[in-house]
């Protein structure tokens, strides 16, 4: 029997029974953790003295912003891997991570603006960190528009990799923006540049739980989207063969 000129992906790290069990486990874990996070944020952690209730959005904004920065790095690494290996799975992972990152960047901007209005008196200011975050959002949008409407196949993946690398370079600049420029944005509270003891112990624990929650939730969404993307790739391969 002649070998078919296309290959259906079949089971992958996100497909098959084991992949489904992993996704189900992540979903249940994220649901339980989200319930715990909401209880801690609204009933357990103390109210910050100067910012009041508005500070509670920080437990959502910070993890979302961190994941928005992390996602573009995943896109860049997966894109480079695809260019080196020509493996379709890495390109599908890059595309899936870009979609997730675009949603996270949008949520980071929205939650940041929601915090800024009662504290700064405005929804938006052209602060360096905010402006660079908006640039990241445009990078995500540009990547997705290019992949949707630009060249298909390896050429589109190459162009997408260039955009992803621009975003990956931008990510650490966003993180260190408060150290590099005079900025109205609050000082860093997490990561290598954060000052030790900058958070109350209860607040720090609340932020840790919230961060774990959003990491697990993001992993679940990424695997679900990756699984769907693999199916889309298989369907495209079938259409190309039949057509």
Secondary structure as UniProt FT lines:
FT   TURN            13..14
FT   HELIX           16..39
FT   HELIX           40..44
FT   TURN            49..51
FT   HELIX           53..57
FT   HELIX           58..85
FT   HELIX           88..120
FT   HELIX           128..149
FT   HELIX           153..175
FT   HELIX           177..180
FT   TURN            192..193
FT   TURN            196..197
FT   HELIX           201..242
//
